[in-house]
């Protein structure tokens, strides 16, 4: 799931992807449990990316809207 999430974000660098759009792409539905899973996956992905380069901020959270991947 993390890999699919990373691929989706990387294909849309600089764009804000809504929670619903990400959940539909990754899980195929938009239930509340999927939102919790999305948040857990984003936290794990963010940690892994930060372990590679702690000074870079690859992922950005848009509170109440979704996530985006920053262009570096």
N, C-alpha and C positions, 0 to 999 in steps of 0.2 A: 504494500500500500504506500509506503514511504517513497519507493522508487516511482510509482505512478504519479504521486503528488509532485515529486521533484521534476519529473518530465513535463507535467502540465504547466507548472510554474515557469520552467525554463523556456517552454515554447511561447510563453506570454510575458516575457521580460518587460518590465515597465508598465504593465497593465494591472489594474486591480481586478482580481477574480473574486466574485461573491462567494459566500459560504455555500449557497445553494448550487452554484455552478460547479464548484469543486466537488461537492458531495455527489452530484449527479454524475460527474465524470469518473470519480473514483469508486463509489459504492452503487451508483445507479438509483439512488433514492435520496430523500431529504428528510428523514426522520430525526427526532431529537437525539437519539442514540448515535446517529451518524455524525451529528455536530460535535458531540463529545469525542468521538473517535477521531474526527478531523483535528480537533485541538490537541489531542494526545500525539497524533502523527506529526503535526507541525512543531510541537515542542521537541520531539525526538529528532526531527530533521534539522531544526535550528541548532540543537546541541551538537549534532554530528558535523554540521558545516562550520560551527564556531570552533570546534576542536581542531579543524584543519587550518583555520585562519581566524584567531580570536579578534583581530582588529577590524575585520570586514563585517559589514552588516548585510548579509545576502537577502534575508527575508524581512518584510515589513508587515506589521499587523495594522489593518485599518479597522479600528474598533467599531463593532456593530455592522460591518460591511463585509470584510473578507481579508484577503492577503495578496501581497504582490512580491515579486522577486526584483531586486534592484539590479540595475545595470552597473557593472563595475568596470 
